[in-house]
């Protein structure tokens, strides 16, 4: 049985294998190399660790909730001085009582309550003990009173207890069978007792890892949702144990992990929220964890080169999404420059290395569709989307019409879409290709398509025709380095092409697309726009939206277009999201910066941001009401000779004139993070991050240490 969302056995591994016609390799016949199994006690400890509900972005694994508001804490100096003064006051009161300066009233209770026969007994020792006992009682009353006033208990807890008490390692209590997640009670409640016993035994024996647990839990969701039968699920578990419901690749884990992951909550830890006054108290010192519930609103990270976008943000997120894919929960496509450090090839099922002759896979230029209009819309967005006006009906619409006028007739005649050289010839208006296309349409009697072709030929002579612009852009892909690429399966009769199409997002596939940066920067931007356009078009028509789909683009320079922003806005409803990084917001057209920041629910500003970029973030994060304190010092003027002498002595001792301090408290509205603070107040290795979940929960901008 395949796990939920892994029914198709296509798309499994990135290692070179003989070329075949399908876009994805078959299920491996031999078991892949399995990383070492975890220690059973370590796995059970991980599984049983509490994960309390928390605010968005808090790393829930082992989290200890903090109060929403910071408790008022007396400064150490004030606390110690108050305790000392209280002690001196108590000692003074006791001394005055002992020497009779306060009278004998304090002994009145002793005289009234103690019988005369006790006080005037013949035993002097007894009288002394009785009287001294009463004095000790009075001393204890004074000590308790001054100790409470001087907060001796807080002094003890803050300064003495940490020195005396040695921290003992906490042993997590073993939960009962009803509360133990390793007991698989949900299976037992549904009647799958044998399957539950098998999984519990393998967990105790150390044969189960976190990916296995997440994958089987995902498959059980499919059973509860009616996609699989209970008998099929039980049979698979009894046969394979914790290796049941495998990913089509047969992999049970990634070759290596760099970040900390918690597949129970689906989070990956990116760092630690700084213990800074600008962060809410409940977040200070907690781990920062992101999961699909946050990435479903999309993430935009902006920072200069060297600020850590790839190493501390993109790589951990890509690694987490690949683990989710192995668990049957997600489909991920990672796009970046070749050698950008997006993870080893063995961590992916498909690696498309455009421009590399050794690449096993290709990229389908038309996204696997057979509809000419859909193919034209996606291709037009890739070719000239960056030239479109930031309003509906720019150049993209006219370019879509031009491409549709050529793609429709060509497919009707040849049964496939044109290759890159063929499309370039048609857009250039070469007489030979157009005449051959016309003859094919006439022979097949395609009158409606002939009218399309006639319209295209009439427009070629106009000065405002966009065909020339499209031809110039497609020429960037018609280079010798790309001669073996951009073939569709039906355009390669030899069957040697293995094009990848984003139509495969119905399955938990792991894909990495390496763009050719050196010497082909413009072509790389076209290809990045092509992948983004195909992604937004594909996730909207997926049949199984329970599978989270995510596109990660490392360096989205030239990728953000008006249609791309509209597509990002629609992803949340399709259980999908994108992760984009930029060196600066100047890489986005000015009219699109606000809509882009508004379309992404999670926004990250890394250290080294420019002030003008910080201004855009400051505007989108808005303002908040805070309590401002204005302190003014007013010089005191002495009116009496004694006062003047006292002020002169004080001025000689302190070197300052006597002043009286006035404090004014008022509510003011200020920016959460100003442009200057974002540009100059974020330490290296840190970032300011705001979060929004798919359910609408918000987290204010947080200062985060990405190295923690």
C-alpha positions as CSV (number, residue, x, y, z in Angstrom):
1,X,0.0,0.0,0.0
2,X,1.3,3.5,-0.8
3,X,0.9,6.2,1.8
4,X,-1.7,8.9,1.3
5,X,-0.6,11.0,-1.6
6,X,2.0,8.5,-2.8
7,X,-0.1,6.3,-4.9
8,X,1.8,7.1,-8.1
9,X,5.2,5.4,-8.3
10,X,6.7,8.0,-10.5
11,X,9.3,10.5,-9.5
12,X,11.6,9.0,-7.0
13,X,15.3,9.5,-7.2
14,X,17.9,11.9,-8.6
15,X,20.7,9.4,-9.3
16,X,21.4,8.9,-13.0
17,X,19.6,6.0,-14.6
18,X,19.0,5.0,-18.2
19,X,16.8,7.5,-20.0
20,X,13.2,6.5,-20.4
21,X,10.1,8.1,-21.8
22,X,8.3,8.7,-18.5
23,X,9.0,12.0,-16.7
24,X,9.8,10.1,-13.5
25,X,11.7,6.9,-12.7
26,X,10.0,3.7,-11.6
27,X,10.0,2.3,-8.1
28,X,13.5,0.9,-7.3
29,X,13.8,-2.8,-7.3
30,X,16.4,-2.9,-4.6
31,X,16.0,-1.3,-1.1
32,X,17.9,2.0,-0.9
33,X,20.6,2.6,1.6
34,X,19.0,3.3,5.0
35,X,20.6,5.6,7.5
36,X,21.4,4.2,10.9
37,X,18.4,3.5,13.1
38,X,17.8,5.8,16.1
39,X,18.2,4.5,19.6
40,X,14.9,3.3,20.9
41,X,15.1,5.4,24.1
42,X,16.0,8.5,22.1
43,X,13.1,8.0,19.7
44,X,10.6,7.3,22.5
45,X,11.9,10.4,24.4
46,X,11.5,12.5,21.3
47,X,8.0,11.1,20.6
48,X,6.8,11.6,24.2
49,X,8.2,15.1,24.6
50,X,5.4,17.6,25.3
51,X,4.4,20.0,22.5
52,X,2.0,22.5,24.0
53,X,-0.1,24.8,21.8
54,X,1.8,28.0,21.3
55,X,1.7,31.3,19.3
56,X,2.7,31.2,15.6
57,X,6.4,30.7,15.1
58,X,7.2,29.3,18.5
59,X,9.2,26.0,18.4
60,X,6.8,23.7,20.2
61,X,9.1,20.8,20.9
62,X,9.7,20.9,24.7
63,X,8.4,24.4,24.9
64,X,7.6,25.8,28.3
65,X,5.0,28.6,28.0
66,X,5.8,32.0,29.4
67,X,3.3,34.7,30.6
68,X,2.0,37.0,28.0
69,X,3.2,40.1,29.9
70,X,6.6,40.5,31.5
71,X,6.3,40.3,35.3
72,X,7.7,43.4,37.2
73,X,11.1,42.5,38.6
74,X,12.9,44.6,41.1
75,X,16.5,45.5,40.0
76,X,19.2,43.7,41.9
77,X,20.7,46.8,43.4
78,X,17.3,48.1,44.7
79,X,16.4,44.6,46.1
80,X,19.7,44.2,48.0
81,X,19.7,47.8,49.4
82,X,16.1,47.4,50.5
83,X,16.9,44.1,52.2
84,X,19.9,45.7,54.0
85,X,17.9,48.7,55.1
86,X,15.1,46.5,56.4
87,X,17.6,44.5,58.4
88,X,19.1,47.7,59.9
89,X,15.6,49.0,60.8
90,X,14.8,45.7,62.5
91,X,18.1,45.8,64.4
92,X,17.4,49.4,65.5
93,X,13.9,48.5,66.8
94,X,15.2,45.5,68.7
95,X,18.0,47.6,70.2
96,X,15.6,50.3,71.3
97,X,13.3,47.7,72.9
98,X,16.2,46.1,74.7
99,X,17.5,49.3,76.2
100,X,14.0,50.5,77.3
101,X,13.9,53.6,75.0
102,X,10.4,52.5,73.7
103,X,9.0,51.7,77.1
104,X,7.8,48.4,78.6
105,X,4.6,48.2,76.6
106,X,6.0,45.3,74.5
107,X,6.2,43.1,77.6
108,X,2.5,43.7,78.5
109,X,1.3,40.6,76.7
110,X,3.8,38.5,78.7
111,X,2.5,40.0,82.0
112,X,-1.1,39.4,81.1
113,X,-0.9,35.9,79.7
114,X,1.7,34.3,81.9
115,X,0.4,33.4,85.4
116,X,2.1,34.9,88.4
117,X,2.9,31.5,89.8
118,X,5.0,30.9,86.6
119,X,6.8,34.3,86.8
120,X,7.5,34.2,90.5
121,X,8.6,30.6,90.8
122,X,11.6,29.8,93.0
123,X,13.5,28.6,90.0
124,X,15.6,31.4,88.5
125,X,16.6,29.3,85.6
126,X,12.9,28.7,84.8
127,X,12.1,32.4,84.9
128,X,15.1,33.1,82.7
129,X,14.1,30.6,80.1
130,X,10.5,31.8,80.1
131,X,11.4,35.4,79.7
132,X,14.1,34.8,77.1
133,X,11.6,32.6,75.2
134,X,9.2,35.6,75.1
135,X,12.0,37.9,73.8
136,X,12.9,35.4,71.1
137,X,9.2,35.4,70.1
138,X,9.3,39.2,69.8
139,X,12.5,39.1,67.8
140,X,11.0,36.6,65.4
141,X,7.9,38.9,64.9
142,X,10.2,41.8,64.2
143,X,12.3,39.6,61.8
144,X,9.2,38.4,59.9
145,X,7.9,42.0,59.6
146,X,11.1,43.5,58.3
147,X,11.8,40.4,56.2
148,X,8.5,40.9,54.4
149,X,9.1,44.6,53.9
150,X,12.7,43.9,52.7
151,X,11.6,41.0,50.5
152,X,14.2,38.6,52.0
153,X,12.4,35.7,50.4
154,X,13.0,37.1,46.9
155,X,16.7,37.7,47.8
156,X,17.0,34.1,48.9
157,X,15.4,32.7,45.7
158,X,17.4,35.0,43.4
159,X,20.9,34.8,44.9
160,X,21.2,31.9,47.4
161,X,19.1,29.1,45.8
162,X,21.1,29.1,42.5
163,X,24.3,28.7,44.4
164,X,23.1,25.9,46.7
165,X,20.7,24.0,44.5
166,X,22.4,21.9,41.8
167,X,20.3,21.3,38.7
168,X,19.3,17.7,38.3
169,X,18.5,16.2,34.9
170,X,14.8,15.9,34.6
171,X,13.5,12.4,33.8
172,X,10.4,12.6,31.8
173,X,7.7,10.5,33.4
174,X,6.6,7.5,31.3
175,X,3.0,8.2,30.2
176,X,0.2,5.8,30.7
177,X,-0.9,3.6,27.9
178,X,-3.9,5.8,27.2
179,X,-1.6,8.9,26.8
180,X,1.4,7.3,25.2
181,X,1.7,8.3,21.5
182,X,3.9,5.2,20.9
183,X,0.9,3.1,21.9
184,X,-1.0,4.0,18.7
185,X,-4.3,4.4,20.5
186,X,-6.1,5.8,17.5
187,X,-5.5,2.5,15.7
188,X,-6.7,0.5,18.6
189,X,-9.8,2.5,18.9
190,X,-10.6,1.8,15.2
191,X,-10.1,-2.0,15.7
192,X,-6.6,-2.3,14.2
193,X,-5.1,-4.0,17.3
194,X,-2.6,-6.1,15.4
195,X,-1.2,-3.1,13.5
196,X,-1.0,-1.1,16.6
197,X,0.9,-3.8,18.5
198,X,3.3,-4.2,15.6
199,X,4.1,-0.5,15.4
200,X,4.4,-0.2,19.2
201,X,6.8,-3.1,19.3
202,X,9.0,-1.6,16.5
203,X,9.0,1.7,18.3
204,X,10.2,0.1,21.5
205,X,12.8,-1.9,19.6
206,X,14.3,1.1,17.9
207,X,13.2,0.1,14.4
208,X,11.1,3.3,13.9
209,X,12.3,6.8,13.1
210,X,10.5,10.1,13.0
211,X,9.8,10.0,9.2
212,X,8.3,6.5,9.7
213,X,6.0,7.8,12.4
214,X,4.9,10.8,10.3
215,X,4.4,8.7,7.2
216,X,2.2,6.1,8.9
217,X,0.2,8.8,10.6
218,X,-0.4,10.4,7.2
219,X,-1.5,7.0,5.8
220,X,-3.9,6.6,8.7
221,X,-5.4,10.0,7.8
222,X,-6.1,8.5,4.4
223,X,-7.9,5.6,6.0
224,X,-10.0,7.9,8.1
225,X,-10.7,10.0,5.1
226,X,-11.9,7.0,3.1
227,X,-9.2,7.0,0.5
228,X,-7.9,3.6,1.7
229,X,-9.5,0.7,3.4
230,X,-8.6,-0.4,7.0
231,X,-7.9,-3.9,5.8
232,X,-5.3,-2.6,3.2
233,X,-3.6,-0.4,5.8
234,X,-3.5,-3.2,8.4
235,X,-2.1,-5.7,5.9
236,X,0.7,-3.3,4.9
237,X,1.7,-2.6,8.5
238,X,1.7,-6.3,9.5
239,X,3.8,-7.1,6.5
240,X,6.4,-4.3,6.6
241,X,6.1,-2.8,10.1
242,X,7.5,0.7,10.4
243,X,8.6,0.5,6.7
244,X,5.0,0.3,5.5
245,X,3.4,2.9,3.2
246,X,6.9,3.9,1.8
247,X,7.5,6.9,-0.4
248,X,7.7,5.8,-4.1
249,X,11.5,6.3,-3.9
250,X,11.8,3.7,-1.1
251,X,13.7,6.2,1.0
252,X,12.9,6.4,4.7
253,X,15.1,9.4,5.5
254,X,17.4,12.0,4.0
255,X,21.1,11.2,3.6
256,X,21.9,14.0,6.0
257,X,20.3,16.7,8.1
258,X,21.6,20.1,9.0
259,X,18.6,21.6,10.8
260,X,16.5,20.5,13.7
261,X,13.1,19.0,12.6
262,X,10.0,18.0,14.5
263,X,7.8,16.0,12.2
264,X,5.0,15.7,14.9
265,X,4.3,19.4,14.6
266,X,5.8,19.7,11.1
267,X,8.2,22.4,12.2
268,X,11.9,23.2,11.4
269,X,13.9,25.3,13.8
270,X,15.5,28.3,12.1
271,X,16.9,30.0,15.2
272,X,16.1,31.6,18.6
273,X,14.0,34.6,19.3
274,X,16.2,37.2,20.9
275,X,15.7,38.2,24.5
276,X,15.1,41.8,23.4
277,X,12.7,44.4,24.8
278,X,11.2,44.9,21.3
279,X,10.0,41.3,21.2
280,X,6.9,40.2,23.1
281,X,7.7,38.7,26.4
282,X,6.1,35.3,25.5
283,X,8.5,35.0,22.5
284,X,11.8,36.0,24.2
285,X,14.3,33.2,24.3
286,X,12.0,30.7,22.6
287,X,13.0,28.7,19.5
288,X,11.7,29.9,16.1
289,X,9.9,27.1,14.2
290,X,8.2,27.3,10.8
291,X,5.9,24.7,9.3
292,X,3.3,24.3,6.5
293,X,0.8,26.2,8.5
294,X,3.0,29.3,8.1
295,X,4.6,28.6,4.7
296,X,1.0,28.3,3.4
297,X,0.8,32.1,3.5
298,X,4.2,32.3,1.6
299,X,7.5,33.8,2.8
300,X,9.6,36.6,1.4
301,X,13.1,37.0,2.8
302,X,15.1,40.1,1.8
303,X,18.8,40.6,2.6
304,X,22.1,41.4,0.9
305,X,24.6,38.9,-0.3
306,X,26.2,37.1,2.7
307,X,23.3,37.8,5.1
308,X,22.4,34.1,5.3
309,X,19.4,33.7,3.1
310,X,20.5,30.4,1.5
311,X,22.3,28.8,4.4
312,X,20.0,29.7,7.3
313,X,16.6,30.1,5.6
314,X,16.4,28.3,2.2
315,X,18.4,25.2,3.0
316,X,16.6,24.3,6.3
317,X,13.2,24.9,4.7
318,X,14.0,22.8,1.7
319,X,15.3,20.0,3.9
320,X,12.1,20.2,6.0
321,X,9.9,20.0,2.9
322,X,11.8,17.1,1.6
323,X,11.2,15.2,4.9
324,X,7.5,16.1,4.6
325,X,7.5,14.7,1.1
326,X,9.0,11.4,2.4
327,X,6.2,11.3,4.9
328,X,3.6,11.8,2.1
329,X,2.6,15.2,3.3
330,X,4.1,17.6,0.8
331,X,5.4,18.2,-2.7
332,X,8.4,20.6,-3.0
333,X,10.1,22.3,-6.0
334,X,13.4,24.1,-5.2
335,X,14.8,26.5,-7.8
336,X,18.3,28.1,-7.6
337,X,21.6,28.5,-9.2
338,X,23.8,25.5,-9.8
339,X,26.0,24.9,-6.8
340,X,24.0,27.2,-4.5
341,X,24.0,24.7,-1.7
342,X,20.3,23.7,-1.8
343,X,21.1,20.2,-0.6
344,X,22.6,17.0,-2.1
345,X,21.1,15.5,-5.2
346,X,20.3,12.3,-3.2
347,X,17.8,14.3,-1.1
348,X,15.7,14.8,-4.2
349,X,13.7,12.6,-6.6
350,X,14.3,14.7,-9.6
351,X,17.2,17.1,-10.3
352,X,16.9,19.2,-13.5
353,X,20.3,20.6,-14.4
354,X,19.5,23.0,-17.3
355,X,22.5,23.5,-19.5
356,X,24.3,20.5,-18.1
357,X,24.7,17.7,-20.7
358,X,24.8,15.1,-17.9
359,X,21.4,16.1,-16.6
360,X,19.0,13.1,-16.4
361,X,15.9,15.2,-16.5
362,X,14.5,18.0,-18.6
363,X,12.0,20.7,-18.0
364,X,8.8,20.7,-20.0
365,X,8.4,24.1,-21.6
366,X,4.6,23.8,-21.7
367,X,4.0,22.4,-18.3
368,X,2.6,19.1,-19.5
369,X,-0.6,20.6,-20.7
370,X,-2.3,19.8,-24.0
371,X,-4.4,23.0,-24.1
372,X,-2.9,25.6,-26.4
373,X,-4.4,28.5,-24.5
374,X,-3.1,27.4,-21.2
375,X,0.3,26.7,-22.6
376,X,0.3,30.2,-24.3
377,X,-0.6,31.9,-21.0
378,X,2.1,30.2,-19.0
379,X,4.8,30.7,-21.7
380,X,3.8,34.4,-22.2
381,X,4.2,35.0,-18.5
382,X,7.7,33.5,-18.6
383,X,8.9,35.3,-21.6
384,X,7.5,38.8,-21.2
385,X,5.8,38.9,-17.7
386,X,8.5,41.3,-16.4
387,X,7.6,43.7,-19.2
388,X,3.9,43.8,-18.4
389,X,2.3,46.8,-16.7
390,X,1.3,46.3,-13.1
391,X,-2.4,46.3,-14.0
392,X,-4.7,43.9,-15.7
393,X,-4.4,43.8,-19.5
394,X,-0.7,44.6,-20.0
395,X,1.6,43.0,-22.5
396,X,1.1,39.5,-21.1
397,X,-2.5,39.4,-22.5
398,X,-1.4,40.4,-26.0
399,X,1.5,38.0,-25.9
400,X,-0.8,35.2,-24.8
401,X,-2.9,35.9,-27.8
402,X,0.1,35.9,-30.2
403,X,1.4,32.6,-28.8
404,X,-2.0,30.9,-28.9
405,X,-2.4,31.9,-32.6
406,X,0.7,29.8,-33.3
407,X,0.5,27.0,-30.7
408,X,-3.0,26.0,-31.6
409,X,-2.5,25.5,-35.3
410,X,0.9,23.8,-34.8
411,X,-0.5,21.2,-32.4
412,X,-3.5,20.6,-34.7
413,X,-1.1,19.8,-37.6
414,X,1.8,18.0,-35.7
415,X,0.0,16.6,-32.7
416,X,2.5,18.3,-30.4
417,X,3.8,21.8,-29.4
418,X,6.7,23.3,-31.3
419,X,10.3,23.0,-30.0
420,X,12.2,26.1,-29.1
421,X,13.8,26.5,-32.6
422,X,10.5,25.9,-34.3
423,X,8.7,28.4,-32.1
424,X,11.4,31.0,-32.7
425,X,11.0,30.6,-36.4
426,X,7.2,31.0,-36.2
427,X,7.6,34.2,-34.1
428,X,10.2,35.6,-36.4
429,X,7.7,35.2,-39.3
430,X,9.9,33.0,-41.4
431,X,8.1,32.2,-44.6
432,X,8.9,28.5,-44.7
433,X,7.5,27.4,-41.3
434,X,4.4,29.6,-41.7
435,X,3.7,28.3,-45.3
436,X,4.2,24.7,-44.1
437,X,1.8,25.3,-41.2
438,X,-0.8,26.8,-43.5
439,X,-0.6,23.9,-45.9
440,X,-1.1,21.5,-43.1
441,X,-4.2,23.3,-41.9
442,X,-5.6,23.5,-45.4
443,X,-5.1,19.8,-46.0
444,X,-6.9,19.0,-42.7
445,X,-9.7,21.5,-43.2
446,X,-9.1,23.4,-40.0
447,X,-10.9,26.6,-41.0
448,X,-11.0,28.2,-37.5
449,X,-7.3,27.7,-37.0
450,X,-6.6,29.1,-40.4
451,X,-8.3,32.3,-39.3
452,X,-6.0,32.3,-36.3
453,X,-3.0,32.0,-38.5
454,X,-4.3,34.7,-40.9
455,X,-4.7,37.1,-38.0
456,X,-1.1,36.4,-36.8
457,X,0.3,37.1,-40.3
458,X,-1.7,40.4,-40.5
459,X,-0.3,41.6,-37.1
460,X,3.3,40.9,-38.1
461,X,3.4,44.0,-40.3
462,X,2.2,46.4,-37.5
463,X,4.6,48.5,-35.5
464,X,3.1,47.5,-32.2
465,X,3.3,43.8,-32.7
466,X,4.7,41.9,-29.7
467,X,5.8,39.0,-31.8
468,X,9.3,40.5,-32.2
469,X,9.7,40.9,-28.5
470,X,8.6,37.2,-28.0
471,X,11.1,36.1,-30.6
472,X,13.9,38.0,-28.9
473,X,13.1,36.4,-25.6
474,X,12.7,32.9,-26.9
475,X,16.0,33.3,-28.7
476,X,17.6,33.4,-25.2
477,X,16.6,29.7,-24.8
478,X,17.6,28.8,-28.4
479,X,21.2,28.5,-27.5
480,X,23.7,25.6,-28.1
481,X,23.9,25.0,-24.4
482,X,20.2,24.3,-24.2
483,X,19.9,22.3,-27.5
484,X,19.0,19.1,-25.7
485,X,16.5,20.7,-23.3
486,X,12.9,21.9,-23.2
487,X,11.6,18.8,-25.0
488,X,8.1,17.4,-24.2
489,X,7.5,13.7,-24.1
490,X,5.4,13.7,-27.3
491,X,7.9,15.8,-29.2
492,X,10.7,13.3,-28.8
493,X,10.0,10.2,-30.9
494,X,13.2,8.5,-29.7
495,X,11.9,8.4,-26.1
496,X,15.2,9.8,-24.8
497,X,13.7,12.8,-23.2
498,X,12.6,12.8,-19.6
499,X,10.9,16.1,-19.1
500,X,9.6,17.0,-15.7
501,X,6.2,18.7,-15.5
502,X,4.7,20.5,-12.5
503,X,1.6,18.5,-13.1
504,X,3.3,15.9,-10.8
505,X,2.5,18.1,-7.8
506,X,-0.4,15.7,-7.1
507,X,2.3,13.4,-5.7
508,X,4.8,13.9,-2.9
509,X,7.7,14.6,-5.2
510,X,11.0,16.3,-4.4
511,X,12.4,18.4,-7.2
512,X,15.4,20.6,-7.6
513,X,15.9,22.8,-10.6
514,X,19.4,24.1,-11.2
515,X,19.5,27.3,-13.3
516,X,22.4,28.2,-15.5
517,X,23.6,31.5,-14.0
518,X,27.0,31.9,-15.8
519,X,26.5,33.6,-19.1
520,X,22.8,32.9,-19.1
521,X,21.4,35.3,-16.5
522,X,18.5,36.4,-18.6
523,X,17.6,32.9,-19.6
524,X,17.7,31.9,-15.9
525,X,15.1,34.6,-15.1
526,X,12.9,33.4,-17.8
527,X,13.1,29.8,-16.6
528,X,12.4,30.9,-13.0
529,X,9.3,32.8,-14.1
530,X,8.3,29.7,-16.1
531,X,8.5,27.5,-13.1
532,X,6.6,29.9,-10.9
533,X,3.8,30.4,-13.6
534,X,3.5,26.6,-14.0
535,X,3.4,26.1,-10.3
536,X,0.6,28.6,-9.7
537,X,-1.3,27.2,-12.6
538,X,-0.9,23.6,-11.5
539,X,-1.8,23.9,-7.8
540,X,-5.0,25.5,-8.7
541,X,-6.3,22.4,-10.5
542,X,-4.9,19.7,-8.2
543,X,-7.3,16.9,-7.3
544,X,-5.8,16.2,-3.9
545,X,-5.3,19.4,-2.0
546,X,-4.5,17.7,1.3
547,X,-0.9,17.5,0.0
548,X,0.9,20.7,0.8
549,X,2.8,22.1,-2.3
550,X,5.6,24.6,-1.9
551,X,7.9,26.3,-4.4
552,X,11.2,27.6,-3.1
553,X,13.1,30.1,-5.3
554,X,16.5,31.2,-4.1
555,X,17.1,34.7,-5.6
556,X,13.8,35.8,-7.2
557,X,15.4,38.7,-9.0
558,X,13.3,39.4,-12.1
559,X,10.7,36.8,-11.2
560,X,8.1,39.0,-9.5
561,X,5.5,40.1,-12.1
562,X,1.9,41.4,-11.8
563,X,0.5,38.0,-12.7
564,X,3.0,36.3,-10.3
565,X,1.7,38.5,-7.4
566,X,-1.9,37.6,-8.3
567,X,-1.0,33.9,-8.4
568,X,0.7,34.1,-5.0
569,X,-2.4,35.6,-3.5
570,X,-4.4,32.5,-4.7
571,X,-2.1,29.9,-3.3
572,X,-3.4,29.9,0.3
573,X,-6.8,28.5,-0.8
574,X,-5.0,25.7,-2.7
575,X,-2.9,24.5,0.3
576,X,0.3,25.8,-1.3
577,X,2.9,28.5,-0.8
578,X,6.1,30.0,-2.1
579,X,9.4,31.0,-0.5
580,X,11.2,33.8,-2.3
581,X,14.5,35.5,-1.5
582,X,15.7,38.9,-2.8
583,X,18.9,40.8,-2.3
584,X,17.0,44.0,-2.3
585,X,13.4,45.2,-3.0
586,X,14.9,47.3,-5.8
587,X,14.9,44.0,-7.8
588,X,11.0,44.3,-7.8
589,X,9.3,47.1,-9.8
590,X,8.2,49.9,-7.5
591,X,4.5,49.5,-8.2
592,X,4.7,45.8,-7.2
593,X,6.6,46.1,-3.9
594,X,3.5,46.9,-1.8
595,X,1.4,44.2,-3.4
596,X,4.2,41.6,-3.0
597,X,4.6,42.4,0.7
598,X,0.8,42.3,1.1
599,X,0.5,39.0,-0.7
600,X,3.1,37.2,1.5
601,X,2.0,36.4,5.0
602,X,5.5,35.9,6.4
603,X,8.1,38.7,5.8
604,X,11.8,38.6,6.8
605,X,14.3,41.4,6.8
606,X,17.8,40.2,7.3
607,X,20.8,42.1,8.7
608,X,22.3,44.7,6.3
609,X,19.1,45.9,4.8
610,X,19.2,49.3,3.1
611,X,17.2,52.2,4.6
612,X,14.9,52.4,1.6
613,X,14.1,48.7,1.8
614,X,13.6,49.1,5.5
615,X,11.0,51.9,4.8
616,X,8.9,49.4,2.8
617,X,9.0,46.9,5.7
618,X,8.3,49.6,8.2
619,X,5.2,50.6,6.3
620,X,3.8,47.1,5.9
621,X,4.4,46.3,9.6
622,X,2.6,49.5,10.7
623,X,2.6,51.1,14.1
624,X,1.6,50.3,17.7
625,X,0.6,52.1,20.8
626,X,3.3,52.2,23.5
627,X,3.8,53.8,26.9
628,X,6.3,56.6,26.7
629,X,8.0,58.1,29.8
630,X,9.3,61.7,29.6
631,X,11.7,62.5,32.5
632,X,12.6,66.1,33.3
633,X,15.0,67.4,35.9
634,X,14.2,70.7,37.6
635,X,16.8,72.5,39.6
636,X,15.8,73.2,43.2
637,X,16.3,76.8,44.5
638,X,17.0,77.0,48.2
639,X,15.2,79.9,49.9
640,X,16.7,79.7,53.4
641,X,20.4,80.1,54.5
642,X,20.4,76.5,55.9
643,X,19.1,75.2,52.6
644,X,21.7,77.1,50.6
645,X,24.4,75.7,52.8
646,X,23.0,72.2,52.4
647,X,22.8,72.6,48.6
648,X,26.4,73.9,48.5
649,X,27.6,70.8,50.4
650,X,25.7,68.5,48.1
651,X,27.1,70.2,45.1
652,X,30.6,69.8,46.4
653,X,30.0,66.1,47.1
654,X,28.1,65.1,44.0
655,X,29.4,67.7,41.5
656,X,25.8,68.4,40.4
657,X,23.2,70.9,41.4
658,X,20.3,69.6,43.5
659,X,17.4,68.7,41.1
660,X,13.9,67.3,41.4
661,X,12.8,64.7,38.8
662,X,9.4,64.7,37.1
663,X,8.1,61.7,35.2
664,X,5.3,62.1,32.6
665,X,3.7,58.9,31.2
666,X,1.7,59.0,28.0
667,X,0.5,56.7,25.2
668,X,2.1,57.4,21.9
669,X,1.9,55.6,18.5
670,X,5.2,54.6,16.9
671,X,6.5,52.2,14.2
672,X,7.1,48.7,15.3
673,X,10.4,48.8,13.5
674,X,11.6,51.9,11.9
675,X,13.6,52.0,8.6
676,X,16.7,53.2,10.6
677,X,16.4,50.3,13.1
678,X,16.1,47.8,10.3
679,X,19.1,49.2,8.5
680,X,21.4,49.8,11.5
681,X,19.9,48.0,14.5
682,X,19.8,44.4,13.4
683,X,23.0,42.5,14.4
684,X,24.8,40.2,12.0
685,X,23.3,36.8,11.7
686,X,19.9,38.1,12.9
687,X,16.7,39.0,11.1
688,X,13.3,40.6,11.8
689,X,10.5,38.3,10.9
690,X,6.7,38.7,11.0
691,X,4.4,35.7,10.6
692,X,0.8,34.9,9.6
693,X,-0.7,31.4,9.7
694,X,-3.2,30.0,7.2
695,X,-5.9,30.4,10.0
696,X,-5.2,34.1,10.3
697,X,-3.1,34.1,13.5
698,X,-0.4,36.8,13.5
699,X,2.9,37.2,15.2
700,X,4.4,40.8,15.3
701,X,7.9,41.5,13.9
702,X,10.4,39.4,15.9
703,X,14.1,39.9,16.2
704,X,15.5,36.4,15.6
705,X,19.0,35.0,16.0
706,X,19.4,32.7,12.9
707,X,22.5,31.1,14.4
708,X,20.9,29.9,17.6
